[in-house]
Amino acid sequence: MPIRVSVIIPTYNPCAKRLRQVLAALQAQTLPTNQWETIIVNNASTQFPNSVFFQESVPDNLWVIEEPKPGLALARACGLRAARGEIAIFVDDDNLLASDYLKQAINLIDIHPNIGIAGGRIGPEFESPPPHWSTDFLQLLACWDHGEEPLLSSPKAQDDTGNLIWPYFAPVGAGMVLRRAAWEAWLTFLDSTDDTLSDRKGNQLSSGGDNEIVLIALKAGWQVGYFPSLRLTHLIPESRLDPHYLARLNYGCSFGFIQALRRHDACPWPPISRWTLPLRLARTWLRCRAWQGPANYIRWRGLVGHFAARTR
C-alpha cells in the first residue's frame, strides 16, 4: 500500500510531555499505519528528546530529520521535500489530532479535486484556567471554529482590480492539509526568492508563513476550504496566556499577515508613510485605552503590527 499522507511535525526545543501527547494522538489514528508516515523536523533545537523517547509510545512509521537553519517555514519545507505522500498535514508539537483526522483529510482531498489546502475546527485545552479577558484572543492561539458547514473559497481568486481575495476562513498552519501540487507551488516560490518572509524562528513570534502558503495556493489556481469534520485540540500552557506573550504574539501575527498580503498583491489597505507612524500609534493607544488592562494593551499591540507592516 503506497503512502498517502505525510504528517509533518516541525519542532524547536519541544516540551517532552506535550510531544508525547501529540504522538499518542497519532498512534490512535484509524488510518492504517502503512498508508501514512510521521516526519518530525528538528529545527535547530538546543534541547531535543533522545532516542529512548522515540522508542516509547510513538507511531511505528515515525522518522526524524534535521533542519539546522532556524525558521518554521524552512522546517516545514524540509519536511515537505522529504514527504512521500500525496497529502501532507502540518501538526505543531502541541496539536492533538482527532482519531479520524487522517481519514477525513484523504476523503476531503479525494472528493474536492479543486481544493489545494484545507483546515478545520481547532479547540483549546488549557493547562490551567484562563484569565477571563483571554478568551477574546483565542484566534491568536490558532483556535478557530467557523461553524457546522464547510466553506470553500471562490474559484475566482482575484477581485476586479486583480488583487487576490483573502478568505476569512483560510486555514492556519496547525492541522493544515495540503495537496502535493499546492505545496510544490509554495516550494517553487521559496526556491525562486532570497527574500524570506518573516516567520517563527526559535523564540521569535513573527508570523506570516501560514498566510503565504495559502496565498501562493490561491495564485496557483487552487481553492482553500474549511471543513468542520477536521477536528484538532491545541494544548495551551499557562505561559501562553501571559499578557506580555500575547501582546508580542498579536504584534507578530498582525505584522506577518499584512506583510504576506502586501507581498502577494492581496492587501486591501494602502501603504502609509513612515513619518505618520508615531501619530497613528498614539491615536490608537488612546482609542484602545491601552493603559486600562491587558486586553486593551494586547489589542493595541496588534494595531502597532498592522501599521508597522504598512509603512513604505
KEZAVEX-55185 format. One record per residue (C-alpha): x negated, y, z negated. Coordinates in steps of 0.1 Angstrom, whole numbers, padded with zeros to 4 digits, always signed. Layout:
% residues N
XYZ...
This chain:
% residues 312
+0000+0000+0000-0016+0033+0010-0020+0062-0015+0009+0085-0011+0004+0110-0039-0028+0126-0054-0023+0141-0088-0050+0168-0093-0058+0180-0128-0083+0209-0129-0097+0214-0164-0121+0236-0183-0130+0226-0219-0098+0206-0223-0082+0200-0256-0085+0162-0260-0052+0159-0278-0032+0177-0251-0051+0160-0223-0043+0126-0238-0006+0135-0238-0009+0146-0201-0024+0113-0192+0001+0093-0212+0029+0110-0193+0012+0100-0161+0009+0064-0173+0047+0064-0178+0054+0073-0141+0079+0050-0124+0060+0051-0092+0037+0020-0089+0001+0030-0096-0011+0015-0062+0008+0044-0045-0009+0073-0063-0042+0084-0078-0052+0108-0106-0081+0131-0099-0095+0151-0129-0117+0180-0118-0142+0190-0145-0146+0227-0137-0179+0237-0153-0168+0226-0188-0193+0230-0217-0172+0205-0237-0157+0176-0219-0143+0142-0231-0168+0113-0230-0164+0080-0211-0148+0063-0241-0119+0088-0240-0112+0078-0204-0111+0041-0213-0081+0047-0236-0045+0054-0227-0052+0067-0192-0038+0056-0158-0059+0029-0142-0060+0049-0110-0080+0078-0125-0113+0092-0115-0133+0123-0125-0151+0146-0101-0171+0178-0108-0168+0214-0095-0198+0232-0110-0187+0266-0099-0161+0281-0123-0127+0291-0109-0093+0275-0108-0089+0279-0071-0123+0263-0065-0114+0234-0088-0081+0228-0070-0098+0230-0036-0123+0205-0048-0095+0181-0058-0076+0186-0026-0107+0178-0005-0111+0145-0024-0074+0136-0022-0064+0105-0003-0026+0111-0005-0004+0129+0019+0012+0147-0010-0007+0165-0038+0006+0176-0072-0012+0201-0093-0010+0193-0130-0026+0215-0156-0042+0199-0187-0012+0209-0208+0016+0197-0184+0038+0166-0191+0055+0153-0160+0089+0137-0164+0086+0099-0157+0102+0102-0123+0083+0133-0111+0061+0115-0085+0091+0095-0071+0111+0127-0069+0082+0145-0052+0079+0118-0025+0117+0118-0019+0119+0156-0016+0090+0158+0009+0104+0129+0029+0139+0144+0033+0128+0180+0038+0104+0179+0067+0100+0217+0068+0091+0220+0031+0054+0226+0026+0054+0235-0012+0079+0227-0039+0083+0232-0076+0109+0226-0103+0120+0232-0138+0093+0239-0164+0103+0239-0201+0082+0248-0231+0072+0226-0260+0058+0248-0288+0031+0238-0312+0047+0260-0338+0079+0280-0339+0075+0310-0315+0080+0346-0327+0115+0359-0319+0101+0385-0294+0081+0360-0274+0110+0344-0256+0110+0373-0232+0076+0362-0219+0082+0325-0211+0077+0331-0174+0042+0343-0182+0036+0309-0197+0048+0292-0165+0082+0282-0179+0109+0286-0153+0144+0274-0148+0163+0287-0117+0194+0267-0123+0211+0235-0112+0210+0239-0074+0180+0235-0050+0167+0268-0035+0149+0270-0001+0131+0299+0014+0143+0312+0047+0129+0296+0078+0121+0332+0089+0092+0341+0066+0090+0377+0077+0112+0408+0074+0120+0432+0103+0087+0451+0097+0066+0419+0100+0058+0416+0063+0061+0383+0046+0091+0378+0023+0083+0366-0012+0108+0340-0025+0117+0349-0061+0118+0311-0070+0084+0304-0054+0066+0276-0073+0039+0283-0098+0007+0261-0100+0020+0239-0128+0036+0209-0111+0033+0224-0076+0040+0198-0049+0021+0203-0017+0023+0186+0017-0011+0178+0032-0006+0201+0062+0003+0230+0039-0027+0226+0016-0050+0222+0046-0039+0256+0058-0050+0270+0024-0084+0252+0026-0089+0265+0061-0083+0300+0048-0107+0296+0019-0134+0283+0043-0129+0314+0065-0134+0341+0039-0160+0351+0014-0135+0374-0003-0123+0351-0031-0091+0362-0047-0092+0369-0084-0081+0337-0102-0087+0319-0135-0123+0315-0144-0132+0299-0177-0115+0321-0204-0107+0349-0180-0069+0354-0174-0070+0369-0139-0044+0352-0117-0031+0352-0082-0042+0319-0068-0008+0302-0071+0007+0331-0052-0019+0329-0024-0012+0292-0018+0025+0300-0013+0018+0330+0009-0005+0310+0032+0020+0282+0035+0047+0307+0045+0023+0322+0071+0017+0287+0085+0055+0283+0090+0063+0261+0060+0093+0267+0037+0089+0266+0000+0115+0252-0024+0128+0249-0060+0142+0215-0069+0157+0211-0104+0151+0173-0102+0114+0180-0107+0110+0184-0144+0079+0193-0164+0071+0202-0200+0045+0228-0208+0027+0223-0241+0021+0257-0256-0003+0261-0286+0002+0288-0311-0028+0307-0298-0009+0314-0265+0018+0333-0284-0007+0358-0298+0003+0393-0287-0032+0402-0275-0034+0370-0254+0000+0376-0239-0010+0412-0231-0041+0401-0213-0021+0374-0195+0006+0399-0184-0021+0422-0170-0038+0393-0152-0006+0379-0137+0006+0413-0126-0027+0423-0111-0032+0390-0093+0004+0389-0079+0001+0424-0064-0034+0416-0051-0022+0385-0034+0008+0403-0019-0014+0431-0005-0039+0407+0009-0012+0389+0029+0010+0418+0040+0038+0409+0017+0037+0438-0008+0068+0459-0009+0051+0487-0030+0028+0511-0012-0008+0517-0022-0014+0546-0047-0043+0570-0050-0068+0561-0078-0067+0596-0093-0030+0591-0101-0036+0560-0122-0042+0577-0156-0010+0597-0153+0011+0567-0142-0002+0547-0172+0005+0575-0196+0041+0578-0183+0047+0540-0185+0032+0540-0220+0058+0564-0231+0086+0547-0211+0078+0513-0226+0073+0528-0261+0042+0506-0262+0034+0516-0297+0066+0502-0312+0058+0465-0312+0041+0435-0294+0068+0430-0268+0067+0467-0258+0029+0466-0256+0029+0434-0235+0053+0449-0210+0031+0480-0207+0000+0459-0200+0019+0442-0172+0026+0476-0156-0010+0485-0160-0020+0455-0140+0007+0463-0114-0006+0499-0108-0042+0489-0110-0038+0464-0082-0021+0490-0060-0049+0516-0061-0069+0523-0030
